[in-house]
Amino acid sequence: MSIYDEAADKAKKQLDEISPTMCYAKWSQVSMHLTNGKTHSCYHPPTHSIDVNELKTNPSALHNTKEKKEQRALMLKGERPEGCSYCWNIEDTGARSDRVYRSGEYWAQNAREEIAEAGADGNINPRYVEVNFNQACNFKCSYCSPHLSTAWQEEIDEHGEYPTVAPHNNVDSLRNKNLMPLKVAQDDNPYVTAFWKWWPDLSKELEEIRVTGGEPLMTPSIYKLFDWFKETDEPNAKNMRLAINSNLMAKEALLNKFIDATQHIDHFHVYTSCEATFEQAEYIRDGLNYGEWHSNLLHMMVDKVPSEIHNMATVNALCLESLPEFLEKIIWFKTAGAVYGPTINFTLNIL
């Protein structure tokens, strides 16, 4: 049995003692989309809107929303929040869902006392945070969307959206769902303002913060975060893990700035994405130069910038021809990482 399954077995017993639908992630995990004021706990439930007025007196409402507290109350009573149907559907087949696996994560286990104290209505600081500060991105990945990439939005503004059956990349459809970013400068975004107001308290027991995008290297907030790690006297900064999702295709000056700014961070992880080689990779991820991406990845390994590098492969019909060749490259990276560091991991995610 894997360590992951052992942790899930332990978590299952704990959850069942509370209720048959309990999930620690609803308290201890959050994904915050500060571009449009949306939030959810874990990546399975749909996002919902954050009450911007509540943030004026309670910045933790980026996570502790009224809707989420209602969902917590249902879980404590053994009822199933509708938004968590992904896990319920899996469990109805007799299989184990992410509700249990996520509750077995170290950051969830470390928050058990705070979860019990908070109950349904309390404001709790999550231990695992994902945040995107803006949509700025230099890529137009084939499965992405204009609300997550300025390059995508610029192309659609000029040429129009794809004429697909489902309204993929249709700005009007995204706008009707309140997914498009606010038309304000980052300094005027009330959700970003609330984040930094909350940060001194949030950072005290935070286990991991993962910055997504867009492309994080194109947002000023990531450098503000780098500076915080360098200048802070918060004791937990030495224990906290900082992770960023990056396409590693920033301009050389920006990439060097990024490398220099992260030298002092003890637990720093980089997540990047590729699943094919050369022309296929560059077609799937418009903006990618495969040779440069490969060189930048090697550069970070040699300089031991992060403690771990994770490649997230998005397996799709367009990558299958060169996926075996790409995986051979990853195996080479893993072998080199085992000798020189940092640790190299990869995941295969089905699109």
N, C-alpha and C positions, 0 to 999 in steps of 0.2 A: 504494500500500500504506500502511495506517495505521501510526502509531508503535507501536501495540499489537501488530500483526502482525509488524513488524520485530523487536520485542523477543522475541516468541515464536519467530521463526526463529532468532535467536541462542541462545535457551535450548534449543531442540531439538537443535542441534549439540552444546552442552555436555552435555546429558543423555545423548545417544547415546554419547558418549565414555566415560561411566561405565557405563551399562546401558540396555537398551531399556525398562525400567520405572521408571527413576529419577524422583523428584519432589522438588524442593527444599522444597516446602511441608511435607513430613513432618518436616523439621528446623526450618525457619525461621518457621512459622506455627502458631498455636494458638488454639482457642476453648475457654475454660474456663467451665464452668457451676458456680460456687461455691455455688449454692443446693442442689445435690444431689451434688456431688463427681464430676461427669462431665467428660470432655475429649475432644477430637479435633483433628486437624490438618485445616484447611479444613472446609467445611460439607457436604461430600458423604459422607464415611464416617460410619457411626453412632457415637454417643458410646460411651465405655467408662468404667468406674469407675476412680477414682484410689485407690491404696492409702494410706489415711489414716495408717497406721503409718510408711510410708516418708517422709512429709512431715516427721516429727519431726526427721530428720537431713538431709533433702534436699528443701527446699521446691520446687526445680525439677522435682520429680516431678509437679507439676501439669501439666507438659508432657512430661517425659521419663519416661513410664511404661514398665513392662516390656512391655506389649502393643505400644506404639508402637515400641520398640526392636526387637522381633521383626519388625514390619512393615518397618522400615528395612533390616534384614538381608536380607529377601526382595528388596527393591528393588535392593540392591547386587549381588545374585546374578542379577538379571534376571528374577526371579519376580514374580508379581502378588498382592499382598495382597488377600484376598477383599473387605474392606471398601471398597476403592477401585473397585468394579465400575462405578460411574457413569462413570468415565473409560474403563475398559476397554471398556465397551459402545459408547461413542462412537468410540473408536479402531478397533474391529473393523469399523466401517462405512467406514473410510478417512478419517474426519474428525479434526480436531485437538481434543484435550480440554483441560479446565482444568489438567490435570497440566502441560502445556506453558505455557499462558498464565500460570498462577500462578507458575511458575518464572521467567518473564520479568519479573515485577514487580521494581521497584527494590529493595525490601527483601529479596527472595530473592537477587538478584544480589550485593548487598552482603555477604551472609553466606556466600559460596561457600568462602572459606578456612576459616571455622569449621566448616562442614559436612564438609569433607574431613578436618579434624583430629578431629572428633567420631566419625566413622564410625558404626557401628550402635549401639555401646554407650555412647558418651560422653554426658555431660549438656551440652546446648547451650542457650544463651539464644536464644529466638526473636526475630526482628526485627519481626514483626507479631503483635499480641495482640488478641483479642476476649475480653471478660470480662463476665459478669453477676454482680453481687454479691447481688442478691435478686430476688424475684418481685413486689415492690410495684408496683402499677399501678392507675390510675384508669379504664382503658379495658377494654372487653370486645369486642375486634375479632372479627368473625364467624368468622375462620379461626384464631384463637388458641386458647389452652388454659389451664386452671387452674394448670398447673405453671409458667406464665409470667406469670400475672396474678392478684393477690389479689382484684380485683373479680370476675373469672370464678369463682374458687374460692368466694367468698362467695355468689354467686348459685346455684351448683350445690349448695352445702351447704344452701341454703334450699329450692330447687325441684327438685333432681335434675338429672342430666345429660340431654343431648338423646337421644331414642330413635332414634339413627341405626343403620344396619346395621353399619358399622364403629364400634368403641367410641370415637368422637371425644368428648373431654371427659369420659370416664368415669374418675373418680378411682381406682377400684379397678384398672382396667387400667393407668393411669399408675403407680400405686404398685407393681404387679407388675413393671413394667419399671424400677423404681427411679428414676423421673423426678420424683416429687413432692419438693418442697423438704424439707430437714431441719427438724424442729420444734424449732429452737433460735434464740435471739437471735443477731443478726449478730455480736456481740462474742464469742459462744461457738462460732461456726462454725469448725471446724478448717481448712477450705479457705480461708476469708477470712483467717484468722490466718497461714496459710502464704504467701498472696499477699503480704501486707505484710512478712513476713520475707524473702521473695525479692526484693521490689521494689528495694532499694538496689543490688543486683547486676544485676537484670533491666533497670533503667532506663539503664544505662551506654551501651548500644549500641542500644536499642530505637528503631525507626524510627516505629512507629505503635501507639498503644493506642486501641482503640475500645470504649466502654462501652455495653452493651446492657441489656436488662431483660426483663420489667417496664419501668417508666419510671425511668430513671436519676436524674432529679431528685428522686425520692422515696427515694433511698438515701443514708445518711450518707457512704458510702465515696466518692461522687463529689465531695463537698465536701472530703473529706480529700485527694483527688487534686488538686483545684483549689488547695488550700492548699500542696501540695507544689510545684506549678509556681511559685507566688508566692514561696516561702521557700527553695527549694533552691539549693545552689551547684553542683549537678551540671551540668557544661558541656553535656551532651547535651540538657538540657531546652530549650535554644534551638533545637535542630534537630528534636526529636521532634514528631510530629503527634498531637494529642489529638482524637478524634472521639467524639461521643455520638449515640445514637439516641434521639430525644425526640418525643413526640406534641405538644409545645409547648402543652399545655393545663393546665399547672400553675397554681395560684392566683397572683394578681398579685404578692404579696409574695415567693413562691418564685421566680417568673420573674425579678423584679428582682434577687433575690439571685444567681441564676444569671448574669445579664448582668454584674453587678458583679464576680463572682468570676472571670470569664473575660477581663477586659480586658487582663490582662498576659500571656496565652498567645499566643505568636507564630504558631503553626500550629494553629488551632482550627477544626474542621469540625463542622457540625451535619447530621445525617441525620434527616429527618422523612418521614412517609408520608401520602399521600392519593391518590385516584384518581377522585374524583367530586365533584360540587358539591351544596351545600345538603342537602336531605332524604336524598338517596341516600348522600352521604358519611356523614351522621350515623347512618344505618341500618347501614351496613357497619361503622362504627367507633363502637360504642355508647359514649358518653361525649364524643364530639366535638361541639363547637359550631363549625360551618364558618366563620361570620363571625369569631369570636374567633381561630380558627386562622389565618385569612387575615391578620387585623390583627397578630397576634403575629409572623408571618413577616415582614410589612412592617416592623414595629418593629425587628426584628433586623437587617434590611437597612439601614435608615436609620441605626441606631446603629453599623453595621459591627462587630457583635459577632463573628461568625465570619469567617474568610477565605474559606470556601466553605460553601454550603448545598446539600444534596442532597435531592431528593424521590424517594422510592422508591414508585412506583405499583404496587400489586398488582392486576393486571388480572384481573377475575372477571366472572361473568355479571351481577352486581348493579350494576356500574358502567358498563356499555357505553353506556347511554342518554346519560349526561352526561359521558362521558370526553372527547369532542371539545371541549366547553366548558371542561373542566378543563385540557386541554392548551393551549388558547388563553391561559388564565391563566398557565400556566407559561412560555409564550413571552413574555408581557408581563413576568414577573419576570426572565427571562433578559435581555431587552432593557434593563430598568432596571438590572440588575446590571452589565451591560457598561458603563453610563455612570457609575453611582455606586458599584459594588461592593456586596457581595462577589460572587464568581462563583456562578452558579446552575446546577446540573446536575440531571438527572433520569434515572431508569431506568424501563423498563416491564417488570415481572416477571410472568410468566404464572402464575396460581394453578392 
